[in-house]
Every structure is written in structure tokens, then in C-alpha cells.
Amino acid sequence: MSTSTGRSGAPYGDEPGPLALAHRGGAGLAPENTYAAFALAAALGVRYLETDVRLTADGRLLCLHDARLDRTTDGRGRARDRTLEEVRRLRVTGGGLVPTLDEVLDAFPGSRIAVDVKDRAAVGPLVEAVARAGAAERVCVAGAWDGWLAQVRADLPGVRTALGWRALAALVTAARTGVRPHRTVATGEFAHVPWALVRRPAVLTRLVGMADGLGVRVAVWTVDDAPTMRHLLDAGVGAVVTDRPDVLREVLLSRGEWVVPAPGPARPRVRRAAAGG
């Protein structure tokens, strides 16, 4: 099974300095999880894109956050009850259509992709899609239970993962209580932590210190204002996940920490249905 990074350069997370992740492609700048959002973030020089995957009735992976189509498209009902062909007929609220993970991996070869897995049935198709693209080393799988992520690591050599929910809960509890976590907590390279859980400065400081000691990089989501971004960066977090990658870019530039060069242009190979404006 290939783990080539292709034209993407270093594997996911290997760059120095704090990472900027465009949440759902940069949902504050364009409709979430659309080609337009991913392309705009890439054009800003944001190398890390975050998305979610949902399975269709015919086993295809959509870049879609919700289980239902109602909020983000003009469709109704559950994504898993529709075939890909049926989803292609829907329009995303604000413009565009729903891309597949295969299309996004192909269209953005210079980007690293953080993928939130929303249900267990999507794990196998996710492994297959990443393997087909030869993209394991530029993908981080997150947002899932520990067992799902263990399966991903076993089936995709070279892939990065975040901590599963159980391991993350143990790390956050340790940060709140000050009791050092056991090394078995470090089941992945990243800890994707909701901002609401680390608002207390003491908890944030302990969490970052404990994670560093375990070799785990802390990524805090979802943060869209410059003061909070600066606060997190001052605390030493390894990544900030944001709907406003333009704001985070300016913050990092002002600190001399925008060290990742802009990737080349996306290859316009997403099917016309997915790239509609």
C-alpha cells in the first residue's frame, strides 16, 4: 500500500512552527467543505485543510459535516440514504456542490488533509480512498473513537491520527487535575481539542506541557478571532483550527511564524458537478 506524499513534500505535521488548519476548508470565507473553500484557503497559502466525511448509500465519501443534508444543501434527509448521483443534483447553500474526498485529495496534491470520520462505516472506504490517492503521509484522521483510529493506523502505514475521544478525555482530565497522564494516552500524533475545554489558562498550559511530554501536538478548534489565536500561540499550541484562515495567516505573519511556503495551484480535476460555483 503506497504511502507516497507525491508532490506534497514533507509528511503531515513535519513542518516547524505552529500549523494553520482551515476548518471545513475555511467556512468563514466560503460555503463549508466545498471546492471553493478549499481552493480559497490554498490560495492564501494555507497548507492544511480540514474536512469531514459522510458515506453515501453506494459507499462514496462526501466532504460533509452533518448526517443530514438539510443545513448545508437544498436537499433533505440523510446523506447515507442517497447515492452519489443523487447528491450531485443538490446545491450547497451559498453555491457549489458537495465534493467527494477522492476529488479533494486529487485536486489539492500540495495540501495536507485532516479528515474527521463521522461514523464507523466510513472507516473502510476512507482507508481505500487515501490508499488510492497514495496520500497516507499527508493525511491525519481525527474526530473518531479510539478503536476506529486504531483500525486506520493498522491499515494505512504512514498515516497520522489524532487522539480518539477516550484518550483525549483522559488527557484533558489530566490537565484539569494536574495528575500526569499515562503514556498509553499517546495513541496519535495530535490532540484535537475544543477551545471550550481549555479556556482556563492553567488548564491550557498544563495540557500543552503534558502533550509535549508525550510527543503529541495540540491543535485547538475552532478559533476565529485574532486575540484568542495569539493567546493559544503564546501558550505553545502546535496548531490552530479556524473558519477564518485569512485572520490566522495575518496573526502568524505578524509573529514571524508564517513559515510554510504557499503550495502550487490546485489541479482543477474535481468533477464539474463538485466544482460548481
C-alpha positions in Angstrom: 0.0 0.0 0.0 1.6 3.3 -1.1 2.3 6.0 1.4 3.9 8.4 -1.0 3.4 12.1 -0.4 3.7 12.7 -4.2 4.3 16.4 -4.8 3.2 17.4 -1.3 6.7 17.4 0.3 7.1 16.6 4.0 4.6 14.3 5.7 1.6 15.7 7.7 2.8 17.8 10.6 6.5 17.6 9.9 6.9 21.3 9.3 8.3 23.5 12.0 6.3 26.1 13.8 2.5 26.3 14.5 0.2 24.9 11.8 -2.8 26.7 10.4 -5.8 24.4 9.6 -8.7 25.7 7.5 -11.7 24.3 9.3 -14.1 22.7 6.8 -11.9 24.4 4.2 -12.4 27.8 5.7 -16.1 28.0 6.4 -15.9 31.7 7.3 -14.8 32.6 3.8 -16.9 30.3 1.5 -19.5 27.6 1.9 -18.1 24.9 4.2 -16.5 21.7 2.8 -16.7 22.9 -0.9 -14.2 23.1 -3.6 -14.4 26.9 -3.4 -13.5 26.9 0.3 -10.6 24.5 -0.1 -9.3 26.5 -3.2 -9.5 29.8 -1.4 -7.6 28.5 1.6 -4.9 27.0 -0.6 -4.7 30.4 -2.5 -4.0 32.1 0.8 -1.0 29.7 1.3 -2.8 27.6 3.9 -1.3 24.1 3.5 -3.5 22.3 6.0 -7.2 21.7 5.1 -9.7 20.1 7.5 -12.8 18.3 6.3 -15.5 15.8 7.4 -16.6 12.7 5.6 -20.0 11.0 5.4 -20.9 7.9 3.5 -23.4 7.7 0.7 -25.8 4.8 0.1 -23.4 3.5 -2.6 -20.3 3.7 -0.4 -18.8 7.0 -1.6 -17.3 9.5 0.8 -18.7 13.0 0.8 -17.0 16.0 2.3 -19.9 16.8 4.5 -20.2 17.5 8.2 -23.8 16.7 9.1 -25.5 13.4 8.9 -28.4 15.2 7.2 -28.3 17.3 4.1 -30.8 19.9 5.3 -28.5 22.5 6.8 -25.9 22.8 4.0 -27.7 21.9 0.8 -31.1 22.2 -0.8 -31.7 18.5 -0.1 -33.4 16.8 2.7 -32.8 13.6 4.7 -29.7 11.6 5.5 -26.7 11.5 3.2 -26.4 7.8 3.7 -29.8 7.3 2.1 -28.7 9.0 -1.1 -26.4 7.7 -3.9 -23.6 9.9 -5.1 -25.5 10.6 -8.3 -28.4 11.8 -6.2 -26.2 14.1 -4.1 -24.7 15.5 -7.3 -28.1 17.0 -8.1 -28.1 19.1 -4.9 -26.8 22.6 -4.5 -24.8 23.7 -1.4 -26.3 26.7 0.3 -24.3 29.6 -0.8 -23.2 28.0 -4.1 -21.4 24.9 -5.3 -21.9 21.2 -4.9 -20.7 18.6 -2.5 -17.3 17.1 -3.4 -16.0 13.7 -2.6 -12.9 13.0 -0.6 -11.3 11.4 -3.6 -11.8 14.6 -5.6 -10.3 16.8 -2.9 -7.2 14.6 -2.4 -6.7 14.7 -6.1 -7.3 18.4 -6.7 -5.0 19.6 -3.8 -1.9 17.4 -4.1 0.2 20.1 -2.2 -2.2 20.2 0.8 -2.3 18.1 3.9 -5.8 17.0 4.8 -7.2 16.4 8.3 -10.3 14.2 8.0 -12.9 13.9 10.7 -14.6 10.5 10.5 -18.3 10.7 11.5 -19.3 7.1 11.6 -17.6 3.7 11.7 -19.0 2.5 8.4 -16.9 5.3 6.7 -13.6 3.9 8.1 -13.0 1.2 5.4 -13.9 3.5 2.5 -11.7 6.2 4.0 -8.7 3.8 4.1 -9.4 2.8 0.5 -9.7 6.4 -0.7 -6.5 7.5 0.9 -4.6 4.4 -0.3 -5.9 5.0 -3.9 -4.5 8.5 -3.8 -1.2 7.4 -2.3 -1.8 10.1 0.3 -1.4 8.4 3.6 1.6 10.5 4.7 -0.3 13.8 4.1 -3.5 12.8 5.9 -4.4 13.0 9.6 -7.6 11.1 10.6 -9.4 12.6 13.6 -12.8 13.1 15.2 -13.4 9.5 16.0 -13.4 6.8 18.6 -10.1 5.1 19.6 -10.9 1.8 18.0 -11.7 3.3 14.7 -8.4 5.2 14.6 -6.5 2.0 15.6 -8.0 0.3 12.5 -6.9 3.3 10.3 -3.4 3.1 11.7 -3.2 -0.7 11.1 -4.5 -0.4 7.6 -2.7 2.7 6.4 1.1 2.8 7.3 2.4 6.3 7.5 -1.0 8.0 8.2 -1.2 10.4 11.1 -4.1 10.3 13.6 -5.4 12.5 16.4 -6.2 11.0 19.8 -9.5 9.2 19.9 -12.3 10.6 22.1 -11.4 8.3 25.1 -7.7 9.2 25.0 -8.5 12.9 24.5 -10.8 12.8 27.5 -8.0 11.3 29.6 -5.5 13.9 28.6 -8.0 16.8 29.3 -8.8 15.3 32.7 -5.1 15.1 33.5 -4.7 18.7 32.5 -7.6 19.8 34.8 -6.4 17.8 37.8 -2.7 18.2 37.3 -2.2 14.4 37.5 0.3 13.2 34.9 -1.4 11.0 32.2 -0.1 7.5 31.4 1.9 7.2 28.3 -0.7 4.9 26.8 -2.8 8.1 26.2 -0.5 8.9 23.3 -2.3 6.9 20.6 -1.8 9.5 17.9 0.4 12.4 16.9 -2.1 15.2 17.5 -4.7 16.1 20.1 -7.6 18.0 18.5 -9.1 19.9 21.5 -12.2 22.1 21.5 -11.4 25.6 22.7 -14.2 25.5 25.2 -12.3 22.8 27.2 -9.1 24.8 27.6 -10.4 28.3 28.2 -8.8 28.4 31.7 -5.2 29.4 31.2 -3.9 26.9 33.8 -5.6 24.0 32.0 -4.3 25.1 28.7 -0.7 25.5 30.0 -0.8 22.0 31.6 -2.4 20.4 28.6 0.3 21.7 26.2 3.1 20.7 28.6 1.7 17.2 29.2 1.0 16.7 25.4 4.6 17.8 24.6 5.9 15.3 27.1 4.0 12.6 25.3 5.2 13.7 21.8 1.6 14.8 21.0 0.9 18.1 19.2 -2.1 20.1 20.4 -4.5 21.5 17.8 -7.3 23.8 19.2 -10.6 24.2 17.4 -12.5 26.3 16.3 -11.0 29.8 16.9 -11.8 32.7 14.6 -10.6 35.9 16.4 -7.1 37.2 16.5 -6.7 37.8 20.3 -7.6 34.1 21.1 -5.3 32.9 18.3 -2.4 34.9 19.8 -3.3 33.6 23.3 -3.1 30.0 22.1 0.1 30.5 20.2 1.7 32.2 23.2 0.7 29.1 25.2 2.6 26.9 22.7 -0.2 25.1 20.9 1.0 23.2 17.8 -1.9 24.1 15.6 -5.0 26.4 15.4 -8.1 25.2 13.6 -10.1 28.1 12.2 -13.0 29.1 9.9 -11.0 32.3 9.2 -7.7 31.2 7.8 -7.2 34.7 6.5 -7.2 36.1 10.0 -4.8 33.3 11.3 -2.5 33.9 8.4 -2.2 37.6 9.4 -1.6 36.7 13.0 1.2 34.2 12.1 2.7 36.7 9.7 2.8 39.4 12.4 4.7 37.0 14.7 7.1 35.8 12.1 5.7 32.3 12.3 4.2 32.0 8.8 7.0 29.7 7.7 5.2 27.3 5.4 5.5 28.3 1.7 2.4 28.5 -0.3 1.6 25.4 -2.3 1.2 25.3 -6.0 -2.2 25.9 -7.6 -4.8 23.2 -7.2 -5.3 20.9 -10.1 -8.8 21.6 -11.4 -9.7 18.0 -11.6 -12.7 17.9 -9.4 -15.7 16.9 -11.5 -17.7 19.8 -12.8 -20.6 18.9 -10.5 -18.4 19.2 -7.4 -16.7 22.4 -8.5 -19.8 24.3 -9.5 -19.8 27.9 -8.2 
